[in-house]
Amino acid sequence: MKTRIINALLVACAVGVTGPVQALDDGDGTANNCNEFNVLRNPYFGDLHVHTTLSLDASGFGTTTTPAQAYEFAKGQLIGLHPFDQMGDPLRSAQIDRPLDFAMVSDHAEDIDAAGWQAVQAAAALHYDRSTDCEFTTFVGYEWTRSPILLNEFGQIEGLNLHRNVLFRNSVVPASAVSAQVVKFPEILWDSLQGECIDLVDGNNYCDVLTIPHNSNFSQGLMFEAFRPGGAPYDQNYAQRRARFEPLIEVIQHKGQSECLFSANDELCTMELVPFGHLLAPWTGATQPKEESTIRWALTEGLSLKEQVNANPLRLGMVGGTDTHLGTPGLVEESAAYPGLFVDPPPPEGEGVTDWIEMNPGGLAVIWAEQNSRAALFDAMQRRETYATSGPRHVVRFFAGWDLPSDMCALPNAVDIGYANGVPMGSILPFALQGETTPQFFVSAMKDAGTLAHPGNDLQRIQIIKGWIDTNGDKHEQVFDVAGDPFNGAGVDLNTCATTGTGFSSLCQVWQDPNFELDENAYYYARVVENPSCRWQQRQCVEATVPINCADPGSVPPEYAACCDEDFPKTVQERSWTSPIWYDKPPPGC
């Protein structure tokens, strides 16, 4: 296997790639040396989108869970949920059967006063495991919740979504959370974080931060508009600034997936696709979501902007989250016991469908890092070595390189080869050297083993999604099935929610793009798809204590009306999405 040698004449054109580096210093005068340190990195599962009683849209619906209790829940403890009886005892409870590795309480900055901000920090400090066991990591953060109200072309009022979760590297944070009531543009938010965090240095202590957009599906394209306050388009500086602050985006959470809209080229885009395009649609009138609100559109638009301003502001890695408003991070199981994440009031006496049928339990963020510490996880997020899941704990690898062996799936040191001869998910592929014409992509996935109560489901297939700009400047996308079998016959018995058929416990492939062109900017990400299983509301309908006969609508209790709603699927194909790997064509002369 040849060693890559970059000629001195090509150094100015090459994209530097750094290997795994031990990250121990959190940047606040402390360090974690974890027993479980792995130079080839471990997958850590967590939730960075968690609301507690500090958020008014949670407490107003009855949530009393504190930030400290939310972290206890993430570590596997049982907590009580509203409503409460006359004695103050909860009538519901929740617990996850596998603790998370990390979490962040992200209450709305607009609702957090000084005491609340101190409580957020204190809870994060209390539950961050600084021992060598490194069992649980917390981050200090909040949500910047900007929702512009606009009148659309049909005269309907739309509440558009520009929300960002703001995540700090360590315990060195600004004196207050930045409110969208004061700072009304993301670009001004970044300016504020620059001055109040990044420029804040005190000896060995320093502040660092990133922002994670979510629910672009409710933005009607506003989330990805590359315009500065005042209307001027991004230039290279602004593009680089956005990329620095926003290396990640949340692809799925309680209010749907933002990956893509349905098209004839990708039938799997219907998964958790909320059928309206803004936050106020249930009250002011539903309008269709726009393609310009999807992450896939944004990734392709980033390629176009790269050609225009020589910087890509939309180099977005993937994470998932719950957006729980019960203070229940990681409560993602499609279970009959699912309590909903944002419902007022809950169904009476534990009966009925427990959430709006358009919603789902949300997903998880997965981070490949050397160890479970703030520094290692934050560095991994900055380099976008992350992926999202819709709930299951798949283990997914994705590498690309010009010199990956075709039999890599059979090699015990495949991951070593991936790092040594290629780049992982979230990276930019180095320019080709002379004689190299087509890169190889290595993708592998293992099913979620699950638990005794909730066994994992088999995998069905792995896909690679490509987006590119051709030499005429036109945008394209294509979905490739690269491993598994989409026609394996797996299904679900809707009367019992038992799965039928078989799938795969693991899948792996080394793949080459048959249409690759050296002079076309492109991105590639992998999507790992399970066999079908019952969606949460169907599980509740199957286990209802009253008979549900949709052939006789008058007999169906109102709280179970969703069981007979044919506009929403009764099954789901759970999945994972990797962060993309980008190919940037060489500039002229390289």
KAZI-V953959 format. One record per backbone hydrogen bond with DSSP energy under -0.5 kcal/mol. NH is the residue of the N-H (numbers start at 1). CO is the residue of the C=O. If there is no record, write none. Layout:
BEGIN
nh co
NH CO
NH CO
END
This chain:
BEGIN
nh co
7 5
10 7
11 7
11 8
13 10
14 10
14 11
16 14
24 22
26 24
26 30
27 30
32 24
33 31
34 32
35 132
37 35
38 370
41 38
42 369
44 42
44 367
46 365
47 102
50 104
51 324
53 65
55 52
56 54
58 55
59 55
60 56
61 58
62 59
63 58
70 66
71 67
72 68
73 69
74 70
75 71
76 73
77 72
79 94
81 92
85 89
88 85
91 81
91 83
92 81
94 79
100 74
101 45
102 45
103 137
104 47
105 139
106 50
109 143
111 108
112 108
112 109
113 111
117 113
118 114
119 115
120 116
121 117
122 118
123 119
124 120
125 121
126 122
127 123
128 124
129 127
129 136
130 128
134 131
137 101
139 103
142 166
143 107
144 142
144 164
145 143
146 144
147 145
150 148
150 158
152 150
152 156
155 152
158 150
160 148
160 158
161 218
162 146
162 160
164 144
165 212
166 142
166 164
167 165
167 210
168 140
169 208
173 171
179 177
182 179
183 179
184 182
189 185
190 186
191 187
192 188
193 189
194 190
195 191
196 192
197 193
198 193
199 194
200 197
201 199
202 205
205 202
206 27
207 197
207 200
210 167
211 245
212 165
213 211
213 248
214 163
218 215
219 216
220 277
221 216
222 219
224 221
225 222
227 225
228 232
231 228
234 226
239 235
240 236
241 237
242 238
243 239
244 240
245 241
246 242
248 211
249 317
250 213
251 249
251 319
252 319
253 256
254 322
256 253
257 272
258 251
263 266
266 263
269 266
270 267
271 268
273 270
274 272
277 287
279 159
279 218
281 278
283 280
284 280
285 281
293 290
294 291
295 258
296 259
298 294
299 295
300 296
301 297
302 298
303 299
304 300
305 301
306 302
307 303
308 304
309 305
310 306
311 305
313 311
315 312
316 314
317 247
317 315
319 249
321 252
323 49
324 49
325 341
327 51
331 328
332 330
335 333
338 335
350 347
351 348
353 559
359 356
360 254
363 321
364 389
365 46
366 387
367 44
368 385
369 42
369 367
373 371
377 373
378 374
379 375
380 376
381 377
382 378
383 379
384 381
385 380
386 384
387 366
388 577
389 364
390 575
391 392
394 392
395 446
396 394
397 444
399 442
400 423
401 440
403 421
408 405
410 407
411 408
414 411
417 413
418 414
419 415
420 416
421 417
422 418
423 400
425 398
426 580
427 424
429 427
429 582
436 433
437 435
440 401
441 511
442 399
443 441
443 509
444 397
445 507
446 395
447 505
451 454
456 449
459 504
460 529
461 529
462 483
463 527
464 480
465 525
466 464
466 478
467 523
468 476
469 521
470 474
473 470
476 468
478 466
480 464
482 462
482 480
483 462
485 460
488 485
491 500
493 498
494 492
496 493
497 493
498 493
500 491
504 459
507 445
509 443
511 441
511 509
514 512
516 513
520 517
522 583
523 467
524 581
525 465
527 463
528 576
529 461
529 527
530 574
531 458
533 572
535 570
539 535
540 536
541 537
542 538
543 539
544 541
549 547
550 548
552 549
555 552
556 553
557 555
560 557
561 558
563 560
564 561
565 562
566 564
568 565
572 533
574 572
576 528
577 388
578 526
579 386
580 316
581 524
582 427
583 522
584 429
584 582
585 583
590 587
END
